[in-house]
């Protein structure tokens, strides 16, 4: 029971911090579950993140995988409810008020103010994951180029992933890797 309580203590507060989507809290989740609690290794975290992005459903299903790794089925249930429950209840409660204030000046100010926060948190999550899985300058160059392409042009991310994967595979074959 103490472990399930610890899992809830990790994910409950993070639920309400996910401005801009779940990816904004990835860096903090990694810090807590890898560095602080040691429930998974950095490599396991990166693998779970990749799986959670590939499976259908919310992109934050990583919390279910982390809960499962930390505390079995009970941990998976607690981490999922702790992550999705509070923010869902808050959004439900505030949605009507938000719609009523669609022309209010404060609404635009809130949206403009939270946008850079969300971007910064997403960048921090990407940086935390990249530190663990990028091994050489070529991988950093591919990351930088991909980020530039996505920021500059309206490119389908799946097409970019296929192109980058094809280039990386070709380079690996050419370099004898």
C-alpha positions in Angstrom: 0.0 0.0 0.0 2.9 2.4 0.7 4.2 1.9 -2.9 0.7 2.7 -4.3 0.6 5.8 -2.2 4.0 6.9 -3.4 2.8 6.3 -7.0 -0.2 8.5 -6.4 1.9 11.2 -4.8 4.1 11.3 -7.9 1.3 11.5 -10.5 -1.5 13.5 -8.8 0.3 16.8 -8.7 1.7 16.3 -12.2 -1.8 15.9 -13.5 -2.6 19.5 -12.8 0.7 20.8 -14.2 0.3 19.5 -17.8 -0.4 22.8 -19.4 -0.2 22.3 -23.2 -0.6 18.5 -23.0 1.0 15.6 -21.3 4.4 15.9 -23.0 5.0 19.1 -20.9 5.5 17.0 -17.8 7.7 14.2 -19.3 11.0 15.7 -18.0 9.6 15.9 -14.4 8.1 12.4 -14.7 11.5 11.1 -15.7 13.2 12.9 -12.9 10.8 11.5 -10.3 10.5 7.9 -11.5 14.1 7.4 -12.7 16.3 9.6 -10.6 14.3 10.0 -7.3 12.4 6.7 -6.9 14.4 4.4 -9.2 11.3 2.6 -10.3 12.7 2.2 -13.8 16.1 3.0 -15.5 16.5 5.8 -18.0 16.7 3.3 -20.8 13.5 1.6 -19.7 11.8 5.0 -19.4 12.8 5.9 -23.0 11.5 2.6 -24.3 8.2 3.0 -22.4 7.9 6.5 -23.8 8.4 5.2 -27.4 5.8 2.5 -26.8 3.3 5.0 -25.4 3.7 7.2 -28.4 3.2 4.3 -30.8 0.1 2.8 -29.3 -3.4 4.1 -29.9 -4.9 6.3 -27.3 -3.7 9.2 -25.2 0.0 9.9 -25.6 0.4 9.9 -21.8 -0.2 6.2 -21.5 3.4 6.1 -20.4 2.1 6.7 -16.9 0.2 3.4 -17.0 3.4 1.6 -18.1 5.4 3.3 -15.4 2.8 2.4 -12.8 2.8 -1.2 -14.0 6.6 -1.4 -13.8 6.7 0.2 -10.3 3.7 -1.5 -8.7 2.1 -4.1 -10.9 -1.5 -3.9 -12.0 -2.4 -1.8 -8.9 0.4 0.6 -9.7 -0.9 0.9 -13.3 -4.4 1.6 -12.1 -3.3 4.2 -9.5 -0.9 6.0 -11.9 -3.5 6.2 -14.6 -6.3 7.5 -12.3 -3.9 9.9 -10.6 -2.8 11.3 -13.9 -6.0 11.5 -15.8 -8.6 12.0 -13.0 -7.8 15.4 -11.5 -7.1 17.1 -14.8 -10.2 15.6 -16.4 -12.4 16.8 -13.4 -10.8 20.3 -13.6 -11.3 20.6 -17.3 -14.9 19.4 -17.0 -15.6 22.0 -14.3 -13.9 24.9 -16.1 -15.0 24.2 -19.7 -18.3 26.0 -19.4 -16.8 29.0 -17.8 -14.0 29.1 -20.5 -16.6 29.0 -23.3 -18.6 31.8 -21.7 -15.5 34.0 -21.6 -14.5 33.5 -25.3 -14.5 37.3 -25.8 -13.0 38.3 -22.5 -9.6 40.0 -22.7 -8.2 37.8 -19.8 -8.9 34.6 -21.8 -6.5 35.7 -24.6 -3.9 36.8 -22.1 -4.0 33.4 -20.3 -3.7 31.6 -23.7 -0.8 33.8 -24.8 0.9 33.5 -21.4 0.6 29.7 -21.2 1.9 29.1 -24.8 5.6 29.8 -24.0 5.3 27.8 -20.8 4.0 24.8 -22.7 6.7 25.2 -25.3 9.4 25.3 -22.7 8.1 22.3 -20.9 7.8 20.3 -24.1 11.4 21.3 -24.9 12.6 20.2 -21.4 10.9 16.8 -21.9 12.5 16.4 -25.3 15.9 17.4 -23.9 15.6 15.0 -20.9 14.7 12.1 -23.3 17.4 13.1 -25.8 20.1 13.2 -23.1 19.5 9.5 -22.4 19.2 8.1 -25.9 21.4 10.3 -28.2 24.9 8.8 -28.5 26.8 10.7 -31.2 27.0 14.0 -33.1 25.0 12.6 -36.1 22.0 11.9 -33.9 22.2 15.4 -32.5 22.4 16.8 -36.0 19.4 14.7 -37.1 17.4 16.0 -34.1 18.3 19.6 -34.8 17.5 19.3 -38.5 14.2 17.6 -37.8 13.3 20.2 -35.2 14.1 23.0 -37.7 12.0 21.3 -40.5 9.0 20.9 -38.2 9.2 24.4 -36.9 9.7 26.0 -40.3 7.4 24.1 -42.6 4.0 22.3 -42.3 5.4 18.8 -42.6 3.6 15.7 -41.6 5.7 14.3 -38.6 5.1 10.7 -39.7 6.6 11.5 -43.2 9.6 13.2 -41.5 10.1 10.2 -39.3 10.1 7.8 -42.3 12.5 10.1 -44.1 14.9 10.4 -41.2 14.7 6.7 -40.4 15.4 5.9 -44.1 18.4 8.2 -44.1 19.7 6.9 -40.8 19.3 3.3 -42.0 21.1 4.2 -45.3 23.9 5.9 -43.4 24.2 2.9 -41.1 24.5 0.6 -44.0 27.0 2.8 -45.8 29.1 3.2 -42.7 29.1 -0.5 -42.0 26.8 0.0 -38.9 
